[in-house]
């Protein structure tokens, strides 16, 4: 059995979603608690066995609604030697990534929820820490693992030269979902970023300098949606990403595979480029100038 620990965010959507997907549970009690509406879809041979949160009562509440949790604690060190890998969950403070250090220093496989950091320098330091201790590390938006993208035969589109992505919320912390999707399809190599609009209405142009371009439209106050238009030399396609349980589970499957094999599914350079791109988008909007990566 691959033993997984969740660290932080026990009162927030992601930790609850991850535990509720990976572990069997009483679906009626789960729904009555108004927790994320995902049914159990366990990953074969893997379970969340430990919950750690600064607010112990939140960890206890979550543990009481899923099967298989053996450790409930507010001390990160209690997980060392007891689990095979940890997920550092987003707790909306944007400081969740700072909980990762003891696990990386122990060489433990770690998934850090998006975003890895709002600061490219800090993101690079975290990646370097993982490398120095040979700790397998991944950090991403789950949209990278959307079932809608996985079902698409990209070869029918020829060379994909442009993507237009639309999503809700704040540019960095939520727009990173759109940015990660674009980067997953078009790949690394963004050269310039230009933003216009204001903090509630973001329009961002990305240019790879080789014919590949993308536009991110990230708006506050719109209905929750992720819509992507992919434009290729031989075809085009529009995707609406609705299978939220699917992309969460896909990310967790990739993480469990990393725990078991030690092979990281996403190059660190790509992860860092996504953080640098989102940071550049914010800086470009704020200064009114194009930013070169």
C-alpha positions as CSV (number, residue, x, y, z in Angstrom):
1,X,0.0,0.0,0.0
2,X,1.3,3.4,-1.0
3,X,0.8,5.6,2.1
4,X,0.0,9.3,1.4
5,X,-0.1,12.2,3.8
6,X,-2.0,15.5,3.3
7,X,-0.5,18.5,4.9
8,X,-2.4,21.8,5.4
9,X,-5.7,23.0,4.0
10,X,-7.9,20.5,5.8
11,X,-10.7,23.1,5.9
12,X,-10.3,24.1,2.2
13,X,-11.5,22.5,-1.0
14,X,-8.4,20.7,-2.3
15,X,-7.5,18.7,0.8
16,X,-11.1,17.6,1.2
17,X,-11.4,16.7,-2.5
18,X,-8.2,14.7,-2.5
19,X,-9.1,12.7,0.6
20,X,-12.6,12.2,-0.6
21,X,-11.5,10.9,-4.0
22,X,-8.7,8.6,-2.8
23,X,-10.3,7.0,0.2
24,X,-13.6,5.2,0.6
25,X,-16.2,7.2,2.6
26,X,-19.8,7.3,3.6
27,X,-21.2,9.3,0.7
28,X,-24.3,10.4,2.5
29,X,-22.4,11.7,5.5
30,X,-20.0,13.4,3.2
31,X,-22.8,15.2,1.3
32,X,-24.5,16.2,4.5
33,X,-21.2,17.9,5.6
34,X,-21.3,19.9,2.4
35,X,-17.8,18.6,1.4
36,X,-16.7,18.6,-2.3
37,X,-19.3,16.6,-4.3
38,X,-16.9,13.9,-5.6
39,X,-17.6,10.2,-5.2
40,X,-14.8,7.9,-4.0
41,X,-12.6,6.8,-6.9
42,X,-9.7,5.1,-5.0
43,X,-6.3,4.8,-6.8
44,X,-5.4,1.1,-6.7
45,X,-2.9,0.4,-3.9
46,X,-2.9,3.9,-2.5
47,X,-4.6,5.7,0.4
48,X,-4.4,8.9,2.4
49,X,-3.4,7.6,5.8
50,X,-2.3,10.8,7.5
51,X,-3.7,14.3,7.9
52,X,-1.7,17.2,9.2
53,X,-3.1,20.7,9.8
54,X,-2.2,23.6,12.0
55,X,-5.9,23.5,13.1
56,X,-6.1,20.0,14.5
57,X,-9.9,20.2,14.7
58,X,-10.2,20.6,11.0
59,X,-7.9,17.6,10.4
60,X,-10.0,15.5,12.8
61,X,-13.3,16.5,11.1
62,X,-11.9,15.4,7.7
63,X,-10.5,12.2,9.1
64,X,-13.9,11.4,10.6
65,X,-15.5,11.3,7.2
66,X,-13.1,9.1,5.3
67,X,-11.9,5.6,5.9
68,X,-8.3,4.6,6.4
69,X,-6.8,7.6,8.1
70,X,-4.4,6.5,10.9
71,X,-2.6,9.7,11.8
72,X,-4.2,13.0,12.6
73,X,-1.8,15.7,13.9
74,X,-0.7,19.3,13.8
75,X,3.0,18.4,13.7
76,X,4.6,17.9,10.3
77,X,7.4,15.8,11.8
78,X,4.8,13.2,12.9
79,X,4.5,12.2,9.2
80,X,8.2,11.5,8.7
81,X,8.9,7.8,8.4
82,X,5.1,7.1,8.5
83,X,4.1,7.9,4.9
84,X,5.6,7.3,1.4
85,X,4.8,10.8,0.1
86,X,3.0,14.0,1.0
87,X,0.7,16.5,-0.7
88,X,1.1,20.0,0.5
89,X,-2.4,21.4,0.0
90,X,-3.4,24.9,-0.9
91,X,-4.8,26.7,2.1
92,X,-5.4,30.1,0.3
93,X,-2.7,31.9,2.3
94,X,-0.2,31.4,-0.6
95,X,2.3,30.3,2.0
96,X,1.4,26.6,1.9
97,X,4.6,25.8,0.0
98,X,6.7,26.7,3.1
99,X,5.4,23.5,4.8
100,X,7.3,21.4,2.3
101,X,10.9,21.9,3.5
102,X,11.1,19.1,6.2
103,X,9.7,16.6,3.7
104,X,12.1,17.6,0.9
105,X,15.0,17.6,3.2
106,X,14.1,14.0,4.1
107,X,14.1,13.1,0.4
108,X,10.3,12.4,0.5
109,X,8.3,12.5,-2.8
110,X,6.2,15.7,-2.5
111,X,3.4,17.3,-4.5
112,X,3.1,21.0,-3.8
113,X,-0.4,22.4,-4.7
114,X,-0.6,25.3,-7.1
115,X,0.9,27.7,-7.3
116,X,4.4,26.6,-6.2
117,X,5.0,30.2,-5.2
118,X,4.0,33.7,-6.2
119,X,7.7,34.5,-6.2
120,X,9.9,33.0,-8.9
121,X,13.0,33.3,-6.7
122,X,11.2,31.3,-3.9
123,X,10.0,28.8,-6.5
124,X,13.5,28.3,-7.8
125,X,14.8,27.8,-4.2
126,X,12.2,25.1,-3.5
127,X,13.1,23.2,-6.7
128,X,16.8,23.5,-5.8
129,X,16.1,22.2,-2.3
130,X,14.3,19.2,-3.7
131,X,17.2,18.5,-6.2
132,X,19.8,18.8,-3.5
133,X,18.1,16.1,-1.4
134,X,17.1,13.9,-4.3
135,X,13.4,14.4,-3.3
136,X,11.0,13.8,-6.2
137,X,8.9,16.9,-6.5
138,X,5.9,18.0,-8.7
139,X,3.8,21.1,-8.6
140,X,1.1,22.0,-11.0
141,X,-2.5,22.9,-11.8
142,X,-4.6,19.8,-12.1
143,X,-5.9,21.1,-15.5
144,X,-2.7,19.6,-16.9
145,X,-4.5,16.3,-16.3
146,X,-8.0,17.2,-17.5
147,X,-9.9,14.3,-19.0
148,X,-11.0,16.5,-21.9
149,X,-7.4,17.1,-22.9
150,X,-6.4,13.5,-22.4
151,X,-9.3,12.4,-24.7
152,X,-8.2,14.8,-27.5
153,X,-6.1,13.5,-30.4
154,X,-3.8,16.5,-30.9
155,X,-2.4,15.0,-34.1
156,X,-5.6,15.9,-35.9
157,X,-4.8,19.6,-35.4
158,X,-1.4,19.5,-37.0
159,X,1.0,22.0,-35.5
160,X,-0.8,23.9,-32.8
161,X,0.2,27.5,-33.1
162,X,-2.2,29.3,-30.9
163,X,-4.4,28.8,-27.8
164,X,-7.0,31.1,-26.3
165,X,-7.8,30.2,-22.7
166,X,-10.5,31.7,-20.5
167,X,-11.0,31.3,-16.8
168,X,-12.3,33.0,-13.7
169,X,-10.7,34.7,-10.7
170,X,-7.5,36.4,-9.8
171,X,-4.7,36.4,-12.4
172,X,-1.9,34.5,-10.7
173,X,-3.6,32.2,-8.2
174,X,-6.4,31.2,-10.5
175,X,-5.2,32.2,-13.9
176,X,-2.4,29.7,-13.4
177,X,-5.0,27.0,-14.3
178,X,-5.2,28.6,-17.8
179,X,-1.5,29.2,-18.0
180,X,-0.7,25.6,-17.1
181,X,-3.1,24.2,-19.6
182,X,-1.5,26.4,-22.3
183,X,2.0,25.4,-21.3
184,X,1.1,21.7,-21.3
185,X,0.0,21.9,-24.9
186,X,2.4,24.4,-26.4
187,X,5.4,23.5,-24.3
188,X,8.1,25.7,-22.8
189,X,9.9,28.6,-24.4
190,X,7.8,31.7,-23.7
191,X,9.8,34.8,-24.7
192,X,7.6,37.8,-24.0
193,X,4.4,38.5,-22.0
194,X,2.2,41.5,-22.4
195,X,-0.9,42.2,-20.3
196,X,-3.7,44.8,-20.4
197,X,-6.8,45.4,-18.4
198,X,-6.9,45.7,-14.6
199,X,-6.8,43.3,-11.7
200,X,-10.4,42.2,-12.3
201,X,-10.2,42.0,-16.1
202,X,-7.0,40.4,-17.4
203,X,-6.0,39.9,-21.0
204,X,-2.6,38.4,-21.4
205,X,-0.6,37.8,-24.7
206,X,2.2,35.2,-24.6
207,X,4.7,34.9,-27.4
208,X,7.2,32.0,-27.9
209,X,9.0,33.9,-30.7
210,X,8.7,31.0,-33.2
211,X,5.1,31.4,-34.3
212,X,3.5,30.0,-31.2
213,X,1.3,32.4,-29.3
214,X,-1.4,32.3,-26.7
215,X,-4.0,34.5,-25.0
216,X,-5.1,34.2,-21.4
217,X,-8.4,35.9,-20.5
218,X,-8.8,35.8,-16.7
219,X,-11.8,37.6,-15.4
220,X,-13.3,38.1,-11.9
221,X,-17.1,38.2,-11.7
222,X,-17.8,35.6,-14.5
223,X,-19.4,32.2,-14.1
224,X,-17.0,29.5,-13.1
225,X,-15.6,28.0,-16.3
226,X,-12.5,26.9,-18.1
227,X,-12.8,27.2,-21.9
228,X,-9.9,26.5,-24.3
229,X,-9.7,27.1,-28.1
230,X,-6.8,25.3,-29.8
231,X,-5.8,26.4,-33.3
232,X,-3.7,24.2,-35.5
233,X,-2.5,24.1,-39.0
234,X,-5.0,21.3,-40.0
235,X,-7.8,21.7,-37.4
236,X,-9.2,23.5,-34.5
237,X,-11.1,22.5,-31.4
238,X,-12.9,24.1,-28.5
239,X,-12.8,22.5,-25.0
240,X,-14.9,23.2,-22.0
241,X,-13.3,21.6,-19.0
242,X,-16.0,20.3,-16.7
243,X,-14.7,17.1,-15.2
244,X,-13.3,18.4,-12.0
245,X,-13.1,15.1,-10.3
246,X,-11.3,13.7,-13.4
247,X,-8.5,16.3,-13.4
248,X,-8.0,16.0,-9.6
249,X,-7.8,12.2,-9.8
250,X,-5.5,12.4,-12.9
251,X,-3.1,14.6,-10.9
252,X,-3.2,12.3,-7.9
253,X,-2.5,9.2,-10.1
254,X,0.5,11.0,-11.6
255,X,1.7,11.8,-8.0
256,X,1.3,8.2,-6.8
257,X,3.2,7.0,-9.8
258,X,6.0,9.4,-8.9
259,X,6.0,8.2,-5.3
260,X,6.3,4.6,-6.5
261,X,9.0,5.2,-9.2
262,X,10.8,8.4,-8.2
263,X,10.3,9.7,-11.8
264,X,9.1,13.2,-11.9
265,X,6.3,13.8,-14.5
266,X,7.0,17.4,-15.1
267,X,10.5,18.9,-15.7
268,X,11.5,21.4,-13.0
269,X,12.4,23.9,-15.7
270,X,8.8,23.8,-17.1
271,X,7.4,24.3,-13.6
272,X,9.6,27.3,-13.0
273,X,8.8,28.8,-16.4
274,X,5.0,28.7,-15.6
275,X,5.6,30.6,-12.4
276,X,7.8,33.1,-14.1
277,X,5.2,33.5,-16.9
278,X,2.4,34.2,-14.4
279,X,4.7,36.6,-12.5
280,X,5.5,38.4,-15.7
281,X,1.8,38.7,-16.6
282,X,1.1,40.5,-13.3
283,X,4.2,42.8,-13.7
284,X,3.3,43.6,-17.3
285,X,-0.3,44.6,-16.3
286,X,1.0,46.7,-13.4
287,X,3.6,48.6,-15.4
288,X,1.8,48.7,-18.7
289,X,4.9,47.3,-20.6
290,X,5.8,44.1,-22.3
291,X,8.0,41.8,-20.0
292,X,10.7,39.6,-21.4
293,X,11.4,36.3,-19.7
